[in-house]
Amino acid sequence: MAGRIEDYALIGDMQTAALVCRDGTVDWLCLPRFDSHAIFAGLLGTEEHGFWRLGPAHAADSQPATATRRTYRGDSLILESEWDTPRGTVRVTDFMPPRDGAPQLIRIVEGVTGRVPMRSVLRMRFSYGRVVPWVHKHDGRTVAVAGPDSVWFDTSAETYGKSLTTYADFTVAPGDRIAFTISWQPSHKEPPPLPEPEQSLQATEDFWREWVEHCTYHGPYREAVIRSLITLKALTYAPTGGIVAAPTTSLPEDIAGVRNWDYRYTWLRDAAITLSSLLRTGYREEARAWREWLLRAVAGDPENLQIMYGIAGERELGEAELDWLPGYENSAPVRVGNGAAHQLQLDVYGEVTEALHLAHMTGLARNDYASLLQLKLIRYLEDHWDEPDEGIWEVRGPRRHFVHSKVMAWVAVDRTIKLIESGDADGPLERWTELRDDIHRDVCERGYDKERNTFTQSYGSQELDASLLLIPQMGFLPPDDKRVIGTIEAIQRELSTSDGFILRYPTSGGDEGVDGLPGDEGAFLACSFWMADDLAMIGRVDEARKLFEKLLGLRNDLGLLAEEWDPRLKRQVGNFPQAFSHVPLIDTALRLTASGAYGG
């Protein structure tokens, strides 16, 4: 049985990622890319759908022992788990080395005290648990093959097969180090090179140490910021610069419900705000790589901008349901692909333009095609900004005139005007200045409820929406504007949970609501960070700090956050770890540090 979402640790190599539970079980791994088929899909099903457990052997396989303690090695993505057993203490080090060649997951068992019996249980199931591979020996190595994929298993421990599963039973004493490695390779190619676990461990540690040294943030929340930055880096697909929203699919926003989506793609919105956080903390190379990814993805068809693409810029992300998987805690359906890819979400134009603007302002070398793309996007908005859309939350109900979408259309025009005024682009400055004013006036007249002194989710609606918290952060109105303060206070009243965290918008419970879906969801963590930001901006800095530090307390023991927090079950829900949660954590930490609003 899969663990709670917060029981998992992330390891990865900037091309794919694995989730490791507290009991030493890898329950999720897609090879060779984030969006490839999983070879361990136990997270969304049962052990019959694939897993790899490595831990003390005295515990029954059905109830493996939870690690006594675990941590990342310094500022890295190297996981260290330790078990204290009646026979001694043992440590397992899990990591995936950044690579140019075959992807590898390496696990090194080290004896600390006593003599501890250990067991490795490896059950590979290809195609999201549906296909049992052919497992055999090749020149002394174990290889599993099915169709185009092969996975090679290397270890010095003696292995044996039973019930379509590969086992290894062994004992470690102090100083013993026994490594286990799986490597993916196309099945038609020669075997991958023999792994070198110790050298790979050192290289991985060096990589992360050198990368973290570039961070320019040295404030009081450095530990949380660094862990979030490492997580965002881990969600970057190194070959192309694309950034996935999360490395998982179908972890539910509502346990046992249907709000289960595939996040292993590059949302322009998520990637753009991730880029902004990286730029603000000193990481310009990632910004350059993402800009190049964007230009390739959009090339030739900027008028039909999609809200998301594949990690290499793929456009077709057809949605399907995997009916052989019961889902995480019976949260079905399990989905792969994402049908929202072709929705109209006008706010995306604003996020992309804001990211390009920030890259320009922070000194990233000019790219003429990036400027040309920005101008083309605004020409599209000229004709379409006043249309209804599906909005930031990808509603599957009818299109509406979402206020946040209009605000972000204003942002797109505003930032492009600034580009023209700087002399780095040519465009119809007077006409677009009028367009900016028209959008601003339209939002203030049609998206604002004078009686309640608050902006609303969409034109003519009574509902609120936490995305309205971005109005002052985007510069649409100043923080001290009474309409901004009224909106913040209204969201606090109407969208707060009993814990003081913020919902995205009102959901319907059992019936379909504004988003076209039944059921409820948890507090959206990004929105809660936005609230802390806004409170700081309007001078309520002590309240902002308390909310921020309360949010930090929701992280798991390794500093990781999913998409949402279920206030009823008191647990994390949604895909994990989630870039859209870690980005605003960084942004709020920077704002509070700048304001001096932090505790002892």
SEKOL-881697 format. One record per residue (C-alpha): x, y, z. Coordinates in steps of 0.1 Angstrom, whole numbers, plus 5000, padded with zeros to 4 digits. Each point is the difference from the previous one (the first is absolute). Example, Ala and Ser with C-alpha at 12.3 -4.5 7.8 and 13.67 -1.06 7.14 Angstrom:
512349555078501450344993
***
This chain:
500050005000501350344991500950255027498550345007501150254974502250185026501749675008501950024967503550144992500950134965503249894983500750084963502650084973498350304982498549764974497849785022499349955037499149735025498050015032501449815030497849925030501150005036500149625000502650004972497649924972500350174966496350024990500350234970502550024972499650084963502849924976501750154982498150345003497650165024497149924976501149654990498049695011500749915037501949685008499050045037496350115002499249865034499250365011496949994979499149635006501449715019503349835003499049794969500550324980503750035008502250115028503549965015500449965037503450005018500249985037500549785031498949654994498649935035496850194991497449804981499750104964496450095005500950245028503550144993501750205027499950384998503450175000500950135034501250324984500750144966501550314985501550144969503850015000500750375005498650224972499649724975497449754986501849715016497749825024501449835032497749775020501049825031498449725019500749915036499349635005500549755028503149884982501550334991499750314979500150024962500050284975498650014964501150284977497850064970500750224971499950054962503250144985499550294975500949844967500650014963499649634995497849735014497750115029500949835033498549965034502749905025499549875035503049945023499549805032502550085028500549825033500350245030499849785031499449635006499249754974496750084982498249754977498750194969497749924971499550154966496749934983499950124964496749964980500250174966496850054981500250194968497350224984498650135034499849665015498349834971502949804984502149745017503450014984502249714990502749985027503149814993503850005004502450154975503749975006499449985037497650295001496349995006497950174972496350054996498750054965496650104986499550154966502350314995501250015036502649815020501050055036503349875013500549905036503549995014501249905035502849815017497349835022498849664990496550024984497249744994496650014983496749905015496450084990501250234971502050205025503850045005501349965036503350055018500649905036503250115017501550135032502050315006502550085028501750335008501950124970498349784975498650174969497949814975498650194970497049924979499350184966497449994974500750164966497750054971501049944964498149964967499649634996501549994965503350165012503049855016500049965038500650335019503550035016500549845034499150255027502650165022497950085031502650165022501450224973496450094990499250095036502950245002499250164967496450045010501050175033502450234982497350094974497550125027502650175021501350204971496450084988498950135034503050235003498450224973497150095023500050375008497549975029501549995035497150105022498449845030497949754979503049874981499449645009496550004986501050214970502949774991497949695003497350154978502650114974501549654999496549864995499450244971503349914984499149645003496850064981502050154971500549784970503750074993500149914963497550264990499550245029496349915004498750005035497349755012497350105024500649695020501649654994496849815007496549944985496649955017500950065036496650135011499050345010497049835017500849665015497849744984498750264976500450074962502250315001503149814988502250154973503349944982502550275009503049864983500050284973501150354996497350255008501150344987498550165032501849775024503350014981499950384997499550055037502749745007502350194977499250325019501049855033503249864986500950334986499450185033502449765017502850024975499349724975500350164966501149684981496649845007498350314987502049994968499249634995496350055006499850304976501649784973497549735008497150254997501250134967500249644986496749895014498150304987502050044967497950034969496750035018500050275027496450094992498949665013501950015032499249695021499850025038502449705003502349794979502149695004503450035016501650014965497350234986497549744989496550134992497849695001499449895037496949804995498349895032499349635008498949805030502049705013497149785011502349725013501350235028497650055029501650345008501650145031497849905030497449904974499950354984499049924965500350054971503849994996500750244971503050044976500250294976498050315006496950114982500450365012502950054976497850174974498050225023499950374996501750165030500750364993502050055032502849794985501050294977500650215031502149745018502249944970500450374993500850075037502749734999501650134969499850355015501849895032502649814980500750324980500150225031502549775018502450024971499449684980501650054966497550134975498349764976498450174971497549724993498950025037499150364995498349924967498049725017498950255027498750244974498149734982498449895033498750355006498650034965498049685007498850155033498950324983497349794982499249755028500550155035496350075003498949644994499049765027502449725008500649705024502250205024503049925021498449705017499149834967496349965007498249744981496850195002498850284976502450284991499850325020501550355001502449925028501450315017503449855005500349924963499250374991502550125026502749784985499150124965500750355014503349885013501049874966499350334983501650205028503249815000500250024962499550385001503050015024502049804975499250244973500750305022503549865008500850004963500449624997497049954978497850194976496250015002496950224999500750175034497050244999497549734989501249755026500050275027496350054992499549625001501649985034497750275013496949844984500749665017500650185034496850194997498049694990501249805030499450285025496550054986498849654993502049795024499650205032497149985024499550345015497649895027502349745014503250204992501749704983500949884966498249684989501049684983498450094967497950294986496550005015500749725025499850015038502749745006503550095011503349854987503449995017501750104967498750355007502850025026502450054971498550344991502450205022502949764994499850064962499750375004496550034987499050215030502150125029499949815033498450295018497150034976496749945019498849764974503249785005499650015038496349924997500849704978502649865023497750035030497149844981502149704990501149975036496449985011498549794972502849774988501949925032500049655016499849945037503849995000500250354984501249874966498450114967497849814975500350084963496250064997496849865014499449644990496749824998500449705022498149724984498750194969501850164971500950365007501850284982502949764989497649744986501149735025498449835029501649995035502150235020503750075003502550115026501550345007502250104970503450065014501150264974497050215008500849995037503550134992498550274978497950115030503150035022501650214972497050234998499850045038503650115000499450244971497150175018502150045032498749715020503449855002499849825033496849824988501849924967503049855018497849785023498049874970503349934981501649815028496749805005500349914964503649895004498749775027498049814974503149884982501049645006503149915019502150064969498650344992497749894971496450124992497249854979497550224982497450035028499449945037496849825011498950185032497649715008502549724998503050215010502149874972501550114967498149924968500650054963503049934978503350005018502350185003498350294984501950294983497050235004500349965038503850045003500250314977497850235022501849865031503250154986498350334989498450055034503249935018501750274979497350255007499949945037503850015002500050334981497450145024501949885031496949805010501449695015500349855034503149965022
***
